[in-house]
């Protein structure tokens, strides 16, 4: 295990974890929302096809598919993390906290997937977003 001293001020390690989680979980939430939007327009397969040939893109299919499928089974844990991130952002009035709250709502829709279960298909992942709440 590698450690790194961030400074003498208390809470810096927690702040670093919040920043890292905000990026990783936020990016995943955005991907879930985008594939669900594409599903709404019946374009999910076409979007995934574009991502499959976009080797240098952030949403390259091999990365997106793997991350979305694996992370869906951990989404129940991300709900609390996104709440914590939103609360932390609320302490920084110059930064908007809305995205973290919205990401929490995205993960709430995926809460039915759990570790140990089958890896969900794309169809299963987008299904909760089509349901009326």
C-alpha positions, 0 to 999 in steps of 0.5 A: 500500500502506498501512502502520501502525505497531503499536508498538515491540515486535518481532513485533507485525506477525506477531501481527496477521497471526496474529489476522487469519488466525485470524478469516478462516480460522477462519470459513471452516473453520466454514462448511465444517464446517457445510455438511458437517454439513447435507449429512450430514443431507441438509439442505444445500440447505435451509440454503443456502435459509435463508442466501439470504434471511438478508441481514443474516446472517453466512452470507448465501448470496452471501458464503458460496458465493463464499468457500467456492468460492474458498477451497477452491482455496487450502485447501492453503495454509491447513493450514500457516497454521492450524498456525502459529495453533495454535502461537501459541495454545499460547504463550497458555495461557489460550486454547484452541488446539483450534479452530485444530487442528480447522480445520487438519484441515478444510483438510486434507480440502480439499487436493485442490482447487488454483488454476487448476482448476475452481471446485468445486461445493457437492457437490464441497466437501462430498464429502471430509467424507463420506469415512471417514478 
